[in-house]
């Protein structure tokens, strides 16, 4: 809430691509980079930059999300699973 007036409410309707993260592995790097290992093992782990991990703070069990424009992000599991349905 912002002051005494409620902010406008929005509903998500966009399509994204996403993979559930099994583990975030920092131990191979000393500069903040990490490997994201996915629950679906048919997808190889990907390396994300230290700036990406600093901005998104990924955790095991969350989702690696890719938008149509190529931008990638992270979503905590609860927020993602409440907002998106597999199509």
C-alpha positions as CSV (number, residue, x, y, z in Angstrom):
1,X,0.0,0.0,0.0
2,X,1.3,3.5,-0.9
3,X,0.0,6.0,1.7
4,X,-3.7,5.7,2.3
5,X,-4.7,5.0,-1.3
6,X,-4.5,1.5,-2.7
7,X,-2.3,1.1,-5.7
8,X,-3.9,-0.3,-9.0
9,X,-4.0,-4.1,-9.3
10,X,-2.7,-6.0,-12.3
11,X,-3.0,-9.5,-13.6
12,X,-0.2,-11.3,-15.6
13,X,-1.1,-12.7,-19.0
14,X,2.2,-13.0,-20.7
15,X,3.9,-16.2,-21.9
16,X,7.4,-17.0,-20.7
17,X,9.8,-19.9,-21.0
18,X,11.1,-21.2,-17.7
19,X,13.0,-24.0,-16.0
20,X,12.9,-24.9,-12.3
21,X,16.3,-24.6,-10.6
22,X,17.5,-27.7,-8.8
23,X,20.6,-26.0,-7.4
24,X,22.6,-22.8,-7.7
25,X,26.3,-23.7,-7.7
26,X,28.8,-20.9,-6.8
27,X,31.7,-23.2,-5.8
28,X,33.3,-23.3,-9.2
29,X,33.8,-19.5,-9.2
30,X,35.2,-16.9,-6.8
31,X,33.7,-13.8,-8.4
32,X,29.9,-14.3,-7.9
33,X,29.2,-16.2,-11.1
34,X,27.2,-19.4,-10.7
35,X,25.9,-22.5,-12.6
36,X,22.2,-23.0,-12.5
37,X,21.4,-26.7,-12.5
38,X,17.9,-27.6,-13.6
39,X,15.4,-30.2,-12.2
40,X,14.8,-31.3,-15.8
41,X,18.2,-32.9,-16.5
42,X,17.7,-32.9,-20.2
43,X,18.7,-29.2,-20.0
44,X,22.4,-28.6,-19.3
45,X,23.5,-26.3,-16.5
46,X,24.0,-22.7,-17.6
47,X,26.5,-20.2,-16.3
48,X,25.1,-16.8,-15.1
49,X,27.2,-13.7,-14.5
50,X,28.0,-12.2,-11.1
51,X,25.9,-9.2,-12.0
52,X,22.9,-11.5,-12.8
53,X,23.3,-13.3,-9.5
54,X,23.7,-10.1,-7.6
55,X,20.5,-8.6,-9.1
56,X,18.3,-11.7,-9.0
57,X,19.7,-13.6,-6.0
58,X,18.6,-17.0,-7.3
59,X,17.8,-19.8,-4.9
60,X,17.4,-23.6,-5.2
61,X,13.8,-24.4,-6.2
62,X,13.1,-21.1,-7.9
63,X,12.7,-20.5,-11.7
64,X,15.0,-19.3,-14.4
65,X,12.7,-17.3,-16.6
66,X,13.2,-16.1,-20.2
67,X,11.0,-13.5,-21.9
68,X,10.2,-13.2,-25.6
69,X,12.7,-10.4,-26.0
70,X,15.5,-12.6,-24.7
71,X,15.7,-10.9,-21.2
72,X,16.2,-13.4,-18.4
73,X,15.2,-13.2,-14.8
74,X,14.6,-15.3,-11.7
75,X,11.3,-15.9,-9.9
76,X,10.9,-17.5,-6.5
77,X,8.9,-20.8,-6.8
78,X,5.8,-19.6,-4.9
79,X,5.4,-16.5,-7.0
80,X,6.0,-18.3,-10.3
81,X,3.7,-21.2,-9.5
82,X,0.9,-18.9,-8.4
83,X,1.2,-16.8,-11.5
84,X,1.9,-19.2,-14.3
85,X,0.5,-22.5,-15.7
86,X,2.3,-24.8,-18.0
87,X,0.9,-24.7,-21.5
